[in-house]
Amino acid sequence: MTDADAAPTGRWLEVADGVRARRHAELDLTTGLVLGSDRALVIDTRGDRRQGAELAEAVRAETSLPCDVVLTHGHFDHCFGTAAFRPASVWAHQGCATYLRGHAERQRAEWVAHYRREGRADVAEALAGTDVVLPDRPVTGSAEVDLGGRVVRLHHFGPAHTDHDLVVSVPDVAVVFAGDLVEQGAPPDFEDADPRNWPTALSGVLALRPEIVVPGHGTPVDAEFVRGQRDELVRLADVCARHARGELTTGEALRHSPYPAGTAEQALRNFH
């Protein structure tokens, strides 16, 4: 799938009353918006200053309410657009700021080079000139955000896609924004992942009893899809454990993996 084929830019999906997901062609990203009577909550901010400004303008077209922001994790495509929402409060797991301090410039350099190789100088320059904003409302285990007439709950279920994933639950309409804990349309990414605990984190998502789960990339899914992805991750964790114990060669582990070889190789490297 190419970025251009993934999703039309600027498409809001009404997933429940006052809860919207916005689909973006770039990296097949999905952001979110939750409306209360007093405030709105923006979920993730896209990958550079220009993309963040586009999202902020789209949010303003939907609501005049003051906004808070919540970041599901510190990968650039989810959080480098935050400056466009200043002076909003920015919620994230406490490990997100630590991750950005240590890895924001590495991510910037890698992806600027990636976009230049693709001949997309405009995206590369926007990313190179982006001001990375650190979150200022740290969350440890869980927190609540009162939007007026609607309380949104934030949950951390342990290391999974990263060590600081934050899940956004809108319990009155049974919607969960899962960030990259859930992937629709592509395999999960294990660059910073903990393959051992990722299934446990998805059990935490399912314990919220969602009817709709909005992934970090792709279209909204249901709980059955999440169960299926959890089962795949259980299988992968078992393959990684058998490989770590010497029961499987790398080639055998790759053949037993439910995911493509490149994805499985990354998981094997990260299994501890």
LINBEL-V40387 format. One record per residue. RES is the residue in one letter. SS is DSSP state (helix for helix, strand for strand, loop for the rest). OMEGA is omega in radians with two decimals (none if undefined). D_CENTER is the distance of its C-alpha to the mean C-alpha in Angstrom with 2 decimals. Layout:
BEGIN
[[RES & SS & OMEGA & D_CENTER] [RES & SS & OMEGA & D_CENTER]]
END
This chain:
BEGIN
[[M & loop & 3.06 & 18.62] [T & loop & 3.09 & 18.86] [D & helix & -3.08 & 16.75] [A & helix & -3.12 & 19.70] [D & helix & -2.90 & 19.80] [A & helix & -3.09 & 16.21] [A & loop & 3.09 & 16.33] [P & loop & 3.10 & 18.61] [T & loop & 3.00 & 17.54] [G & loop & 3.14 & 17.89] [R & strand & 3.05 & 17.88] [W & strand & 2.99 & 17.23] [L & strand & 3.08 & 17.17] [E & strand & -3.06 & 18.85] [V & strand & 3.06 & 17.29] [A & strand & -3.12 & 19.58] [D & loop & 3.11 & 22.03] [G & loop & 3.13 & 20.50] [V & strand & -3.04 & 16.88] [R & strand & 3.01 & 15.45] [A & strand & 3.13 & 12.59] [R & strand & -3.08 & 13.03] [R & strand & -3.08 & 12.90] [H & loop & 3.13 & 13.17] [A & loop & -3.09 & 15.17] [E & helix & 3.13 & 13.79] [L & helix & 3.13 & 11.58] [D & helix & -3.06 & 11.30] [L & strand & 3.03 & 8.35] [T & strand & 3.06 & 8.15] [T & strand & -3.06 & 8.47] [G & strand & 3.09 & 10.58] [L & strand & 3.10 & 13.97] [V & strand & -3.08 & 15.97] [L & strand & 2.93 & 19.68] [G & loop & 3.10 & 22.20] [S & loop & -3.09 & 25.84] [D & loop & -3.04 & 25.60] [R & strand & 3.03 & 22.12] [A & strand & 3.13 & 18.87] [L & strand & 3.09 & 15.30] [V & strand & -3.10 & 12.79] [I & strand & -3.08 & 9.08] [D & loop & -2.92 & 7.49] [T & loop & 3.13 & 10.34] [R & loop & -2.78 & 10.04] [G & loop & 3.05 & 11.60] [D & loop & -3.04 & 15.17] [R & helix & -3.12 & 17.88] [R & helix & 3.10 & 19.03] [Q & helix & 3.10 & 15.78] [G & helix & 3.13 & 15.16] [A & helix & 3.09 & 18.76] [E & helix & 3.13 & 18.46] [L & helix & 3.14 & 15.73] [A & helix & 3.10 & 17.85] [E & helix & 3.12 & 20.87] [A & helix & 3.09 & 19.39] [V & helix & -3.14 & 18.53] [R & helix & 3.08 & 22.09] [A & helix & -3.14 & 23.49] [E & helix & -3.04 & 22.09] [T & loop & 3.03 & 23.14] [S & loop & -3.14 & 25.32] [L & loop & 2.98 & 23.98] [P & strand & -3.01 & 22.87] [C & strand & 2.78 & 19.13] [D & strand & 3.09 & 16.99] [V & strand & 2.93 & 13.43] [V & strand & 3.11 & 10.70] [L & loop & -3.14 & 7.89] [T & loop & 3.07 & 5.14] [H & loop & -2.95 & 6.03] [G & loop & 3.04 & 8.50] [H & loop & -2.90 & 7.84] [F & helix & -3.04 & 9.99] [D & helix & 3.14 & 8.50] [H & helix & -2.94 & 6.18] [C & helix & -3.10 & 9.23] [F & loop & 3.10 & 12.49] [G & loop & -2.97 & 13.61] [T & helix & -3.08 & 14.16] [A & helix & -3.14 & 17.92] [A & helix & -3.08 & 18.53] [F & helix & 3.09 & 18.00] [R & loop & 0.12 & 20.48] [P & loop & -3.12 & 22.13] [A & loop & 2.92 & 19.43] [S & loop & -3.08 & 18.55] [V & strand & 3.12 & 15.10] [W & strand & 3.04 & 13.75] [A & strand & 3.01 & 11.60] [H & strand & -3.07 & 12.50] [Q & helix & 3.12 & 15.66] [G & helix & -3.10 & 14.48] [C & helix & 3.13 & 12.03] [A & helix & 3.10 & 15.20] [T & helix & 3.13 & 16.90] [Y & helix & -3.12 & 14.36] [L & helix & 3.09 & 14.55] [R & helix & -3.08 & 18.31] [G & helix & -2.94 & 18.59] [H & helix & -3.11 & 16.29] [A & helix & -3.07 & 15.73] [E & helix & 3.04 & 19.01] [R & helix & 3.12 & 18.54] [Q & helix & -3.13 & 15.34] [R & helix & -3.10 & 17.30] [A & helix & -3.11 & 20.32] [E & helix & -3.05 & 18.77] [W & helix & 2.98 & 17.06] [V & helix & 3.10 & 20.11] [A & helix & 3.12 & 22.22] [H & helix & -3.10 & 20.13] [Y & helix & 3.09 & 20.54] [R & helix & 3.08 & 24.16] [R & helix & 3.12 & 24.87] [E & loop & -3.10 & 23.65] [G & loop & -3.11 & 26.04] [R & loop & -3.04 & 23.49] [A & helix & -3.12 & 25.09] [D & helix & 3.11 & 23.92] [V & helix & 3.13 & 20.20] [A & helix & -3.11 & 21.23] [E & helix & 3.09 & 23.34] [A & helix & 3.13 & 20.85] [L & helix & 3.14 & 18.42] [A & helix & -3.10 & 21.46] [G & loop & -3.08 & 22.52] [T & loop & 3.05 & 19.35] [D & loop & -3.13 & 19.76] [V & loop & -3.11 & 16.86] [V & loop & 3.10 & 16.81] [L & loop & 3.08 & 16.30] [P & loop & -3.11 & 15.22] [D & loop & 3.09 & 18.46] [R & strand & -3.04 & 17.76] [P & strand & 3.12 & 16.87] [V & strand & 3.05 & 16.03] [T & loop & -3.13 & 17.32] [G & loop & -3.11 & 17.43] [S & strand & 3.11 & 16.99] [A & strand & 3.07 & 17.89] [E & strand & 3.07 & 18.92] [V & strand & -3.12 & 18.70] [D & strand & -3.13 & 21.82] [L & loop & -3.06 & 21.58] [G & loop & -3.09 & 25.16] [G & loop & -3.14 & 26.00] [R & loop & 3.09 & 22.48] [V & strand & 3.07 & 20.72] [V & strand & -3.11 & 16.97] [R & strand & 3.14 & 16.10] [L & strand & -3.05 & 13.43] [H & strand & 2.97 & 13.33] [H & loop & -3.08 & 12.73] [F & loop & 3.12 & 13.91] [G & loop & -3.11 & 14.60] [P & loop & -3.13 & 13.40] [A & loop & 3.06 & 11.42] [H & loop & 2.94 & 8.66] [T & loop & 3.06 & 9.68] [D & loop & -3.05 & 12.43] [H & loop & 3.12 & 10.69] [D & loop & 3.09 & 7.71] [L & loop & -3.13 & 8.39] [V & strand & -3.10 & 8.78] [V & strand & -3.10 & 10.46] [S & strand & 3.04 & 13.63] [V & strand & -2.90 & 16.21] [P & helix & -3.08 & 19.06] [D & helix & 3.09 & 21.81] [V & helix & 3.05 & 20.35] [A & loop & 3.07 & 18.51] [V & strand & 3.07 & 15.07] [V & strand & 2.95 & 11.84] [F & strand & -2.96 & 8.35] [A & strand & -3.03 & 6.58] [G & strand & -3.08 & 2.78] [D & strand & 2.91 & 3.66] [L & strand & 3.11 & 6.77] [V & strand & 3.10 & 7.98] [E & strand & 3.05 & 8.73] [Q & loop & 3.09 & 11.47] [G & loop & 3.11 & 13.84] [A & loop & 3.10 & 13.17] [P & loop & 3.02 & 13.40] [P & loop & -3.14 & 10.81] [D & loop & -3.03 & 10.59] [F & loop & -3.08 & 12.73] [E & loop & -3.14 & 13.33] [D & loop & -2.89 & 12.58] [A & loop & 2.97 & 12.52] [D & loop & -3.09 & 15.08] [P & helix & -3.10 & 16.27] [R & helix & -3.01 & 18.79] [N & helix & -3.06 & 16.72] [W & helix & 3.09 & 13.70] [P & helix & 3.11 & 15.99] [T & helix & 3.10 & 16.93] [A & helix & 3.10 & 13.48] [L & helix & 3.01 & 13.37] [S & helix & 3.05 & 16.89] [G & helix & 3.08 & 15.77] [V & helix & -3.12 & 13.52] [L & helix & 3.11 & 16.61] [A & helix & 3.07 & 18.90] [L & loop & 3.11 & 17.57] [R & loop & -3.14 & 19.34] [P & loop & 2.94 & 16.97] [E & loop & 3.10 & 18.57] [I & strand & 3.07 & 15.54] [V & strand & 3.12 & 11.96] [V & strand & -3.14 & 9.46] [P & strand & 3.08 & 6.90] [G & strand & 3.07 & 3.92] [H & strand & 3.12 & 7.18] [G & loop & -3.07 & 10.57] [T & loop & 3.11 & 12.71] [P & loop & -3.08 & 12.77] [V & strand & 3.09 & 14.37] [D & loop & -3.10 & 16.67] [A & helix & -3.14 & 17.13] [E & helix & 3.08 & 19.25] [F & helix & -3.14 & 16.59] [V & helix & 3.08 & 14.51] [R & helix & 3.12 & 17.87] [G & helix & 3.11 & 18.47] [Q & helix & 3.06 & 15.34] [R & helix & 3.13 & 16.24] [D & helix & 3.07 & 19.74] [E & helix & -3.13 & 18.80] [L & helix & 3.02 & 17.02] [V & helix & 3.10 & 20.18] [R & helix & -3.14 & 22.28] [L & helix & 3.12 & 20.47] [A & helix & 3.10 & 20.80] [D & helix & 3.09 & 24.44] [V & helix & 3.13 & 25.00] [C & helix & -3.14 & 23.60] [A & helix & 3.12 & 25.86] [R & helix & 3.08 & 28.85] [H & helix & -3.14 & 28.34] [A & helix & 3.13 & 28.20] [R & loop & -3.13 & 31.43] [G & loop & -3.13 & 33.09] [E & loop & 3.11 & 33.48] [L & loop & 2.94 & 31.69] [T & loop & 3.10 & 32.05] [T & helix & 3.11 & 29.06] [G & helix & 3.10 & 30.32] [E & helix & 3.13 & 30.68] [A & helix & 3.14 & 27.21] [L & helix & 3.11 & 25.75] [R & helix & -3.13 & 27.97] [H & helix & -3.09 & 26.88] [S & loop & 3.04 & 23.13] [P & loop & -3.07 & 21.40] [Y & loop & 3.13 & 19.33] [P & loop & -3.01 & 20.74] [A & helix & -3.12 & 22.57] [G & helix & 3.09 & 20.28] [T & helix & -3.12 & 17.32] [A & helix & 3.12 & 19.85] [E & helix & 3.11 & 21.43] [Q & helix & 3.11 & 18.31] [A & helix & 3.12 & 17.95] [L & helix & 3.13 & 21.68] [R & helix & -3.04 & 21.52] [N & helix & -3.08 & 19.00] [F & loop & -3.11 & 20.83] [H & loop & none & 22.88]]
END
